């Protein structure tokens, strides 16, 4: 009997310790936005295309509420500068929703130095759900795929909550960066994860907070994503109706390929938004290494090594290709910050007709604005 009591006590102690280990850290809000005083107010515009390049930290993903508070601080700056006029479209960066995979993870995940360490603690806190997800994952990178499948329902819910709330609060259209989800779809007004392949996907949120039923799936995953995300078809990229015009969305590397612009031209897109994420750190001024997603026929291979990374973005991505889609305005927004061991680089790029320029701080956060013509003024 004493042995049984001792064993029971040990089990209770272990359960308590495991429960303590699984406890997420207390949310921490506030902190430096890393935002230089460089936003520009364009008075008189009916609507603006606003690229927000936030500076996000590991701790900003401790919960959905923490991320929402952090992003809302940038929206408040933009609102205070008069940029969030009625009908405005806000572009946020690629993967801004993906790291909601860590929301409510154990404190150890946020103390980890690497994403691998962070995800290891997440797995240790959820061993059974992880094993079940692993059994359903056949991707090359099964472990990454299993982590995202394990957290998919929560991620979809949190993503819609964060960006739907921001859109409704500020009465603007939001291109919600991107998030990795399995077979995502919008059903009965809710973003839902399915049972199929994982996609890097972006959603558009309307000024009343509704999520648009159409989703944008990445067509050209880069090698770091290809191990666990599937490639979508270029012909399936939607065009969204907004009060500022017809909006197309291209996720990062897709903006470098002509096939997606053909789809947007067929859909008569007026505006193109590009959520982007560029790694590693300090690559912007380094020699461009060339395409990692298949080389288009209209790009000279000799540009690799001759152009810098930043020059290549200005030549072969949205800045150089927007006119081919028949669109007249566009913006690219990059994700910056200090997220575990993830590096980042880039600066907002704005395009108006045949003109394109870099409008941001490469070493911090930025908010950039491009006035849009009224719908009645469009040809």
C-alpha positions in Angstrom: 0.0 0.0 0.0 2.8 2.5 0.8 4.3 1.8 -2.6 1.0 2.4 -4.3 0.6 5.7 -2.4 4.2 6.7 -3.4 3.5 5.9 -7.0 0.3 7.9 -7.0 2.1 10.8 -5.4 4.8 10.6 -8.0 2.2 10.6 -10.8 0.4 13.6 -9.3 3.8 15.4 -9.0 4.7 14.7 -12.6 1.3 15.8 -13.8 1.7 19.0 -11.9 5.1 19.7 -13.3 4.0 18.9 -16.8 1.0 21.2 -16.4 3.4 23.9 -15.1 5.7 23.3 -18.1 2.7 23.6 -20.5 1.6 26.9 -19.0 2.0 29.7 -21.6 3.9 32.9 -20.5 2.0 36.0 -19.4 1.4 38.3 -22.4 3.7 41.3 -22.7 2.6 44.3 -24.7 4.1 47.6 -25.7 7.7 48.2 -26.5 9.6 50.1 -29.2 7.9 49.9 -32.6 11.2 50.5 -34.4 9.3 53.0 -36.4 11.1 56.1 -37.8 9.2 59.3 -38.2 8.9 58.9 -41.9 5.3 58.3 -42.8 3.8 60.7 -45.3 0.3 62.0 -45.2 -1.4 62.5 -48.6 -4.5 64.6 -47.9 -7.4 64.6 -50.2 -7.1 60.9 -51.4 -10.4 59.0 -51.5 -8.4 55.9 -50.5 -4.8 54.9 -49.9 -2.8 51.8 -50.4 -0.8 51.5 -47.2 2.1 49.1 -46.8 2.9 48.3 -43.1 6.3 46.8 -42.4 6.0 45.9 -38.7 8.9 45.0 -36.4 7.7 41.9 -34.7 9.4 40.0 -31.8 9.1 36.5 -30.5 7.1 37.6 -27.6 4.5 39.2 -29.9 3.2 35.7 -30.7 2.6 34.7 -27.1 -1.1 35.0 -27.8 -3.5 36.2 -30.6 -4.4 39.2 -28.4 -0.7 40.1 -28.0 -0.2 40.0 -31.8 -3.3 42.1 -32.3 -2.2 44.7 -29.8 1.2 44.9 -31.4 -0.2 45.3 -34.9 -2.8 47.8 -33.8 -0.1 50.1 -32.5 1.0 50.5 -36.2 -2.5 51.0 -37.3 -3.0 53.7 -34.7 0.2 55.5 -36.0 -1.2 55.3 -39.5 -4.6 56.5 -38.4 -3.0 59.4 -36.5 -1.1 60.4 -39.7 -4.4 60.5 -41.7 -3.5 57.5 -43.8 -6.5 55.3 -43.0 -9.1 57.0 -45.1 -12.3 55.3 -46.0 -11.7 52.7 -48.6 -8.0 52.3 -47.9 -6.3 49.0 -48.4 -3.7 47.9 -45.9 -1.0 45.4 -46.9 0.8 43.3 -44.3 3.8 41.0 -44.8 4.1 37.3 -45.6 4.0 34.9 -42.7 2.7 37.5 -40.3 0.0 35.0 -39.4 2.2 31.8 -39.7 3.8 32.3 -36.3 0.5 32.2 -34.6 1.5 28.5 -34.5 3.3 29.4 -31.2 0.3 31.2 -29.6 -0.2 29.9 -26.1 2.8 27.6 -26.3 4.9 26.9 -23.2 7.1 29.7 -21.9 10.1 27.6 -22.9 9.1 28.1 -26.6 9.6 31.8 -26.2 12.9 31.4 -24.3 14.3 29.2 -27.1 17.0 30.7 -29.3 15.8 28.9 -32.5 12.6 28.1 -34.2 13.6 24.4 -33.9 13.9 24.8 -30.1 10.6 26.6 -29.9 8.8 24.0 -31.9 10.4 21.2 -29.9 8.9 22.6 -26.7 5.6 22.9 -28.4 5.8 19.2 -29.4 6.8 18.2 -25.9 3.8 20.0 -24.4 1.4 18.3 -26.9 2.8 14.8 -27.6 -0.4 13.0 -28.5 -1.8 15.6 -30.9 1.7 15.8 -32.5 1.9 12.1 -33.0 -1.6 12.0 -34.5 -0.7 14.8 -36.9 2.6 13.2 -37.7 0.8 10.0 -38.8 -1.3 12.1 -41.2 1.8 14.0 -42.7 3.6 12.6 -45.7 5.5 15.7 -46.7 9.3 15.7 -47.1 9.5 17.8 -43.9 7.0 15.7 -41.9 7.8 17.3 -38.5 7.1 20.8 -39.7 4.0 19.7 -41.4 2.8 17.9 -38.3 3.3 20.9 -36.1 1.2 23.1 -38.4 -1.5 20.4 -38.7 -1.6 20.0 -34.9 -2.2 23.7 -34.4 -4.3 24.4 -37.6 -7.7 24.9 -36.0 -6.4 27.3 -33.4 -4.3 29.1 -36.0 -7.2 29.6 -38.4 -9.4 30.9 -35.5 -6.7 33.3 -34.2 -5.8 34.6 -37.6 -9.4 35.5 -38.5 -9.9 37.1 -35.0 -6.8 39.3 -35.3 -7.2 40.6 -38.8 -11.0 40.7 -38.8 -10.9 42.7 -35.7 -8.3 45.2 -37.0 -10.3 45.6 -40.3 -13.5 46.3 -38.4 -11.9 48.6 -35.8 -10.2 50.8 -38.4 -12.9 50.4 -41.2 -10.3 49.4 -43.9 -9.6 46.5 -46.2 -6.7 44.4 -45.0 -4.5 42.0 -46.9 -3.7 39.7 -44.0 -0.1 38.8 -45.0 -0.1 35.0 -45.0 -0.5 31.9 -42.8 0.3 28.2 -43.3 -2.8 26.0 -43.1 -3.9 22.6 -44.4 -6.5 22.7 -47.2 -8.0 26.0 -45.9 -11.4 27.3 -47.0 -13.9 29.9 -45.9 -17.2 28.2 -45.0 -20.2 30.0 -43.5 -18.0 33.1 -42.9 -15.3 31.2 -41.0 -11.8 30.3 -42.0 -11.4 26.6 -41.5 -8.5 24.2 -41.8 -9.1 21.0 -43.7 -7.4 17.6 -44.0 -5.4 18.0 -47.2 -2.1 19.6 -48.2 -0.6 22.6 -46.4 -0.6 25.9 -48.3 0.9 29.3 -47.7 -2.3 31.3 -47.9 -3.5 34.9 -47.7 -6.9 36.2 -46.8 -8.6 39.6 -47.5 -10.7 41.2 -44.7 -13.3 43.8 -45.5 -14.0 47.0 -43.5 -16.8 45.3 -41.6 -14.5 42.6 -40.4 -15.7 39.9 -42.8 -13.2 37.5 -44.3 -13.6 37.2 -48.1 -14.7 33.7 -49.2 -11.8 33.7 -51.7 -8.3 32.7 -50.5 -5.0 33.3 -52.2 -2.7 30.3 -52.2 1.0 30.6 -53.0 1.9 29.3 -56.4 5.7 29.2 -56.2 6.9 28.1 -52.7 10.6 28.7 -52.1 12.8 25.8 -51.1 12.4 26.5 -47.3 8.6 26.1 -47.7 8.5 23.4 -50.4 9.3 20.6 -47.9 5.9 21.1 -46.2 3.7 23.3 -48.3 2.1 22.5 -51.7 2.2 24.7 -54.8 -1.2 26.1 -56.0 -2.2 26.8 -59.6 -1.7 30.3 -61.0 -5.1 30.2 -62.8 -6.8 30.0 -59.4 -5.5 33.3 -58.0 -8.6 35.4 -57.3 -9.3 39.1 -57.8 -11.2 40.9 -55.0 -13.8 43.6 -55.4 -13.1 46.6 -53.1 -14.4 50.2 -53.0 -11.0 51.3 -54.2 -10.9 49.0 -57.2 -10.2 45.4 -58.1 -7.5 43.9 -55.9 -5.0 41.2 -56.7 -2.7 39.6 -54.1 0.6 37.8 -54.9 2.5 36.1 -52.0 6.2 37.0 -52.1 8.0 34.8 -54.7 4.8 34.7 -56.8 5.4 38.3 -57.7 8.5 37.3 -59.6 6.7 35.0 -62.1 4.8 36.1 -65.3 2.1 33.3 -65.0 0.4 34.9 -62.0 0.3 38.4 -63.7 -1.5 36.8 -66.7 -4.2 35.6 -64.3 -4.5 39.0 -62.7 -4.7 40.7 -66.1 -7.5 38.3 -67.1 -9.3 39.3 -63.8 -8.8 43.0 -64.6 -6.9 43.8 -61.4 -6.4 47.5 -60.7 -4.2 47.2 -57.6 -1.7 44.5 -56.6 -0.6 43.8 -53.1 2.4 41.7 -52.3 3.0 40.3 -48.7 6.7 39.4 -48.6 9.3 37.9 -46.3 13.0 38.0 -47.2 15.9 36.1 -45.6 18.6 36.2 -44.4 19.4 39.4 -42.6 21.5 42.0 -44.5 20.9 40.4 -47.9 19.2 43.5 -49.5 22.5 45.0 -50.7 24.3 41.7 -51.4 24.6 40.2 -54.9 21.3 38.5 -56.0 21.7 34.7 -56.2 19.0 34.2 -58.8 15.6 32.4 -58.8 15.1 29.5 -56.5 11.6 28.8 -57.8 12.2 28.1 -61.5 13.7 30.6 -64.0 11.2 32.5 -66.1 12.0 32.8 -69.8 11.8 36.6 -69.7 14.7 37.0 -67.2 18.4 37.0 -68.2 20.4 34.5 -66.1 23.3 36.9 -66.2 21.3 39.2 -63.8 22.2 36.8 -61.0 25.4 38.2 -59.4 25.1 41.4 -61.4 22.2 42.9 -59.6 21.9 43.3 -55.8 18.9 41.6 -54.1 17.2 45.0 -53.8 17.8 45.8 -57.4 16.4 42.4 -58.4 13.2 43.1 -56.4 12.9 46.4 -58.3 13.6 44.7 -61.7 12.0 41.3 -61.7 9.2 41.4 -59.0 6.1 43.7 -58.7 8.0 46.9 -59.5 9.0 45.6 -62.9 6.0 43.5 -63.7 2.9 45.4 -62.5 2.2 47.0 -65.9 2.1 43.6 -67.5 -1.0 42.8 -65.5 -2.8 46.0 -66.6 -2.8 47.3 -63.0 -1.9 50.8 -62.1 -0.9 50.7 -58.4 0.9 48.2 -56.2 2.8 47.7 -52.9 5.1 45.2 -51.4 5.4 44.9 -47.6 8.1 43.0 -45.8 8.2 41.3 -42.4 11.0 42.6 -40.1 12.0 42.0 -36.5 13.6 39.6 -34.1 11.8 36.2 -34.3 13.9 33.5 -32.8 16.8 32.8 -35.2 14.9 34.0 -38.3 16.7 36.8 -40.1 14.9 39.3 -42.3 15.5 42.1 -44.7 13.7 44.3 -47.2 11.9 47.7 -47.3 8.4 48.7 -48.6 8.2 49.1 -52.4 5.5 51.3 -54.0 4.5 51.2 -57.7 2.4 53.7 -59.5 2.1 53.2 -63.3 5.6 53.1 -64.7 7.2 54.5 -61.6 8.5 52.4 -58.7 10.5 53.3 -55.6 11.6 52.0 -52.3 9.8 53.8 -49.5 10.8 52.3 -46.1 13.5 51.8 -43.5 15.5 48.6 -44.2 16.7 48.4 -40.6 13.3 48.9 -38.9 9.6 49.2 -39.3 7.9 51.4 -41.9 4.5 52.7 -42.9 4.2 53.8 -46.6 1.3 55.3 -48.4 0.2 55.4 -52.0 -2.9 57.5 -52.9 -5.4 55.6 -55.1 -7.6 57.2 -57.8 -11.3 57.0 -57.3 -13.0 54.1 -59.0 -14.9 56.5 -61.2 -11.5 58.0 -62.4 -10.2 54.6 -63.6 -10.4 53.8 -67.3 
